[in-house]
């Protein structure tokens, strides 16, 4: 039957029949691919060059060349490369052993080459300003000078109140990381406008959790961080004065955003905090703060 007629018959068959034909075609193709390959060997028994199947691993055969898809191609290779079918199996075995020893001795050279390539990669990284072998110090002590608008809540002449923060933080990760920490915040509020001579100290604990990214350029590290902080209830140093009748909430939350720049284990920090919940009950005051500080890592 002509090829055109076969194609016409296939195109006119139903979908299920086409599927069966296609599957049979695939199976036939796989069978062709999976068929036996052949190799050229030297037969120790009669010292002749022969063609055998590649899966024939008899000890009497010394391999010469393998990977031929058809026996005829293997035989053609013998005809082109051998003037006689007589072979010396002992000599072939010695050649195979010699090649194996040469390959074994080349391993240290390869390792040296890889080491040279690695050193070259590191050198190139330094030239481009990025050190891929940077050592990350993930535990730090924190000290910040802080400025807050908490004076605005009491309608003080100076809305901006100075304070400080001490604490520690730990990071999980390398270039991209998750951070947690604990800090104590202190603010010194001047109530002289209320005829109170002694300044009041407000304080509370802070638990930050944040994510960040850090990169090193020419040994200068720059890190960007954003996260959320949980703050405990605001406390006052003088319980008699307290908060002038205001009742602090049991907790509050703020968003943090900061940048760190440094070298080695010492970094300088600039950051902001903006409260997303109220620190006083029945009070519309929105607290915020910004700070400058240092971070010593180890």
N, C-alpha and C positions, 0 to 999 in steps of 0.2 A: 504494500500500500504506500502511495506517495506520501512524502512528509506533509504536504499541504492538506491532504485528506485526513491525516492523523490530527493535525492541529484543529481542523474543522470539527472533527468528532469530539475533541477535548472541550472546545468552546461551547458545544451544544449539550454537553452533559449537565446534570443537575449539580447544585452546590455540594451536596454530600458526596457525590461521586468524584467531583473535582478534589475534594479534601482527601479522599482515599488515594487517588492517583498521586496527589502531592506528597502524602506521607510515604507511599511506596517509593516515590522518587528520592525522598530524603534517606530512607533506609538503604536504598541501592547506593546512594552517594557515600553514606557512612561506611558501607561494606567495602566500597572501592578504596576509601581512605585508610580503612583499618586492615587492608590486606597485607600479607607478609612482605617484608622487604628482604633484600639479599645482600650478601657480603662476599668478598673475595678472600680466600684463605689459602694457606699452605698446608697440605695434608702431610702429617708426619709419617703416615703409613707408607705412602709411595712417593713422597717428596714431589708432589705435583700441585700446581696452582689450580684451584677449583672455585666454583660458585656454589654456595649453600645458603639456606635460609638464615636470616639474622638471629632467630631464636635458637639455632642449633649451637649449643655451647660445649660441644664435645671437646675433651682434652686433646684429642688428636689434631685439632685444627688451630693453627696460629693465624690470627686475624691480620689481614694486610690493608683492606679498605672496606668500609661498610656504608650502608645508607642507600643502596640502589633500589629504586622502586620496582624494577622488573629484572628478571634473570638475563634477558637479552642485553640490557644496558650494561650489566656487570660483565657479561662475556665480551662485549665490545670494548670495555675498559681494559680487560686483560689483553685483547688483541692489539690495542694501541700502545700498551706500556710494557709488554713482554714479548721478546723474540722467541722465547722458549717457555714451555710450561713447567720446566724443572725448577725447583726452589730449594733453599737451604733453611729448614725450620730453626736450627740452632742459631744461625746468624740473625734471623728475624727476631728471635727471643732476646738476643743480646742488644739489638737495636731498640726494642721496646723498653728494656730495663734502663738503657742509657738515656732515653728520652725522659723516663720517669725520674731519674736522679737529677737531670738538668732542671726539670720542673720543680722538684723539691728545693733545690738550691736557690731558685729564683724567688722563693717566698720572702726571705728577709729583704731582698731588694725591693719587692713590691711594698712591703711594710714601710721601708724607708721612704719610698716614693709617696705613699699616703701621708706619712708624717710631714714630708716637705709640703705637700698640697695643703694640709691643715694649717701649717705655720703660715703659708702664703695667704690662706683665707683670712686668718686672724690679722695679719699685717694689713691686708686690704681693708678689713673692717675698721681698723684704727685710722687708716687714711681717710675713710669716708666719715669718720667721726662717731661711729657706732661700735662699741666693744661688745661682741656677742658673748664673751666670757665674764660679763659683769657679775660681781658678787653682791647679792642683795642682803641687806640687814633688816630683818623683819620685826624686831622688838625695839621699842623706842620709849624714851622718857620725854615728856612734853612740858614746856613752860611758855605761857603766852601772856602778854599784856593786852587787856581787853577794854573795850569802850562800848557802853550800852546806853540806850535811850530810856532806861527805867525811871530816870528822874521825871520824865514826862507824865508818868502815871500819878505822881504826887504834885504835879503842877509846880515843880521847883524852878527857881531862876535858871539853874543849869540843868537842862534836860539830860546832857551827856554825863554819864557816871563812869569813873575809872575803876578797874578791877584787875584781877589776874586769875590764871588757871594753871594748875599743875595736874599731871596725870601720866598715864602710860598707855601705849597702844601696841597691838600685835597685828601683823599682816599675814595673810595666807595666799601665796602665789609669788610670781616673779614680775614680769612686765605688766600683766593685768592681775589684779589682786582684790581680795576682800579684807576689810579691816574692822577690828573691834577695839574697844578701849574703855577706860574709866578715868574720869577727871573730877576735880573739885573746883568750883567757881566761887570767887569772892568779889563782891562789889561794895564800895565804900560810898554811902549816900550821905550827903550834907543836908541836914534838916535845919540849918540856921534860919531859913525863911520862916520856920515855925517856932522860932525862939528856942531851939534846942541846940545846946552847945556841942554835945558829943555827937560825932558822926555815927551813923548806924551801919553795921556791916550785914549785908545780905549774903547768904551762901546756900549752895545746893550742889548735889552730885549730878554727874552727867555720864550717860552711857551711849557713846556713838557707835554706829554701824554704817559702813560706807564701802564704796567700790572705787578703784582708782586705776590709773595707768601711769607708768613711769618709763622714761627713756633717758639714755645717757649719751651725750654728745661731747666728745673730747674730755671725758671724765667729769663732766658737769651733769648732774642728775636733775631732771625736771619731772615733777609728778603733779597730776591733776586728780582731785578727789571730790566726790559728791555723795551725800548720804543723809541719814536721819539720826537725830539724837533724842534719847529719852531723858527727861530731867525730873529729879525728885522734887518734893514740895519745897517751896522757898522758905528759908528760915532766917530769923533775925537775931543779932547778938544781944539786943536789949529787949527782953520780953515785955517790959512795961510800955515801951514806946511801940514795939512791934511794927505794924504796917499802917498805923493811923486809922484803924478801923476796917481796913481791907482784909478780906479773908483769902489766903492763897489756896489755889487748887492743889489737890494731892499729887498731881503730876502735870507735865506739859511736854510738848514735842516741838522740835524745830528742825528746819532744813539747813544743812551745812554745805558750803562750797569753799574750797581752798586750793591753794597752789603751794607746792614746796620746791625750793631750789637749793641745791647744795653740792658738796663734794665730799666723797668718803662717807663718814658716819655722822656728819653735822650738816643739818639743813635749816634754812630759814623759811618760815611759814607766813602766808597772808591768807586770811579767811574771813568769811561772813557767816552769821547765823540769823535766821528769820523764823520766828515762832509761827506755827500753824495751829496752835491752840492757846487759850488764855492762861495766864499765870495767876490771875486773881478772879475769884468768883464774882459774877455780876459786874464786870468791868470790861469795857470795850478796848482796853489798851492792848496794842500789839507790840510785843517786845522784839528788839533786834539788837545785834551786836556785831562788831568787827574787831579783828585782833591781829597782832604781829607777834611772832614768837620764834622759838628755836626748837629743834627736835634732834635729840642725840640718840643715835641708834647703836645697837651692839648685837 
